[in-house]
């Protein structure tokens, strides 16, 4: 991970959150020191290019999300509707994203959904082709039995020669046996890519335990 520093703040009783930080990012190659410097030195100095910089703003329409990490779902304890956006850059590399999130009590449970759009462009600074991705996910948690069916769709487009387009379709179940302290998730994902001879199947089983 990059070394850096981040500033986070909450405004309007937590309904507006901002995060901004700088990190080491990609350092340019070292350069020989000036032998005419006083005192003279032949040491190699590291790259002095500017840091990687990123910022994010989120607006919470109903209840605020005040934790450092987003909850994903609050299992009926909060009413969340938020929109957010971020920007990340260093030299002529840049990335930006926008997202919306819903987690709302409904009937005997909670409906949860999100949509995200992200765009990356390495420019001439990083070996990263220009590309974008969009994801949509929705689920419903039946609180009396703590079970949530979830579906997810993802699309990735890479501007390469030839262009690369990949789609992922996923579905599964989450069992919130002890909420966020202990839960079990199972997902099946079908992956297809334009030009590939065949697609791929992915199975994921995850058991999460949190102790504090």
C-alpha positions, -999 to 999 in steps of 0.1 A, spaced: 0 0 0 10 36 -6 24 56 24 5 89 29 -18 109 50 -56 115 48 -80 141 62 -116 131 69 -144 153 81 -182 154 86 -204 184 80 -241 193 86 -245 167 114 -228 140 93 -249 144 62 -218 155 42 -186 136 44 -153 145 28 -120 126 25 -88 140 9 -53 127 10 -19 125 -6 2 93 -10 37 85 -24 22 70 -56 45 63 -85 80 78 -79 101 88 -108 136 73 -112 165 86 -91 188 113 -104 225 119 -97 231 147 -73 250 178 -85 287 172 -77 291 210 -76 267 213 -47 280 225 -13 288 202 4 297 181 -27 280 147 -30 277 120 -56 247 103 -39 217 94 -60 185 113 -51 151 98 -54 124 111 -77 109 145 -67 77 143 -87 45 153 -69 25 129 -48 -6 109 -57 -37 129 -46 -73 117 -41 -105 131 -27 -141 119 -21 -173 136 -11 -205 118 -1 -239 132 6 -262 113 30 -299 121 24 -314 104 54 -293 90 83 -256 98 82 -228 72 79 -204 84 106 -181 53 108 -147 54 92 -157 23 71 -190 21 53 -214 -5 68 -226 -21 35 -259 -28 53 -271 -17 87 -297 -46 89 -325 -22 96 -308 0 122 -305 30 98 -322 45 67 -294 52 42 -297 69 8 -264 84 -4 -246 97 -35 -209 102 -38 -180 109 -61 -142 108 -61 -112 119 -81 -77 104 -80 -47 117 -100 -9 119 -103 8 136 -132 -13 127 -162 -28 96 -146 -64 102 -135 -94 82 -122 -128 93 -112 -160 75 -100 -196 81 -89 -218 60 -68 -253 57 -52 -263 35 -23 -296 25 -7 -302 6 25 -338 9 37 -361 -10 60 -390 -24 39 -416 -49 51 -402 -77 72 -366 -69 61 -342 -45 45 -337 -37 8 -301 -28 -2 -288 -17 -35 -259 2 -51 -247 14 -85 -211 24 -92 -193 39 -122 -155 42 -124 -131 54 -151 -93 50 -152 -67 65 -176 -30 59 -171 -21 86 -196 16 84 -204 25 80 -167 13 45 -158 10 14 -180 -28 14 -176 -51 15 -206 -81 38 -206 -110 19 -192 -143 22 -174 -166 -1 -154 -201 -1 -141 -216 -23 -114 -251 -28 -100 -261 -48 -70 -293 -55 -51 -304 -77 -23 -332 -81 3 -325 -93 39 -353 -112 55 -346 -102 91 -367 -129 108 -344 -156 93 -313 -133 87 -310 -145 51 -304 -122 20 -305 -132 -16 -282 -109 -36 -277 -103 -74 -249 -84 -90 -240 -73 -126 -207 -59 -137 -195 -45 -171 -159 -36 -179 -147 -19 -211 -110 -15 -219 -98 8 -248 -71 -15 -262 -63 -29 -296 -85 -49 -299 -109 -35 -273 -117 -58 -243 -152 -61 -230 -160 -83 -200 -193 -90 -183 -200 -107 -149 -233 -119 -136 -235 -131 -100 -260 -143 -75 -259 -157 -41 -270 -158 -5 -258 -141 27 -266 -155 61 -263 -128 89 -262 -153 118 -246 -127 141 -249 -96 120 -215 -82 111 -198 -101 139 -202 -134 121 -218 -141 87 -216 -166 58 -218 -157 21 -220 -179 -10 -218 -165 -46 -218 -179 -81 -204 -157 -109 -205 -163 -146 -177 -144 -165 -178 -138 -202 -154 -118 -224 -157 -107 -260 -134 -127 -282 -127 -154 -256 -132 -190 -266 -154 -197 -236 -166 -181 -204 -157 -190 -168 -175 -200 -137 -165 -188 -103 -177 -200 -69 -170 -181 -37 -176 -191 -1 -168 -166 26 -171 -168 64 -165 -135 81 -157 -132 118 -152 -99 136 -141 -97 172 -136 -64 190 
